[in-house]
Amino acid sequence: MDEQELMARVCRGDEAAFARIMGLYKDKIVNYLYQFTGDYQKAVELSQETFLRVYFKAGKYKPIAPLSSWIYAIATNLARTEMKKARKFAQVSLEDVSNRLEPGAFSRDPVDSGLARNLREALDSLHPRYRVPVILKDVEGFSQEEIAQVIHRPVGTVKARISRGREYLKKKLEKAVDAEAVALKSEEIEHGKA
């Protein structure tokens, strides 16, 4: 059964069809939202809200675009709204504060390699205008045309944003690599290995 037929059945209240759609997209949407927000718990919450909207607004889906574009557009809009709220009301958890005050809290996480950490920091600092197209293209594998449908912009704009976003990430990662090389060299000099 194709996705348009599944959506037609969802419009008629078929929960099994909705469950199949969720099965197809749930993990992808959670991963996408995690890349967007950097917070797994928030990504799960936003994905749940995304699928609630898919279910209750199924009648608004127009089969001219792929179902994936419509679902990603809903997820993107929810994530953007959440990020705006987060900037307005910056929160710090007590757990984060206590972790920062403990001895050794500044040691590196052995699970998080330097590249992964630097990439996450670079993505987090990338403006959502560029972050969304870069993640959709390079992480999720969308075509530029599909991204244009998700973010409601012309293909030329999508191409430009992907290019600018990649260039920004490249510069950020080069700076991080240079900074780590300087830090390693300083450590070697300090320990008499130079």
Order of alpha helices (4+ residues) and beta strands (2+ residues): alpha-alpha-alpha-alpha-alpha-alpha-alpha-alpha-alpha
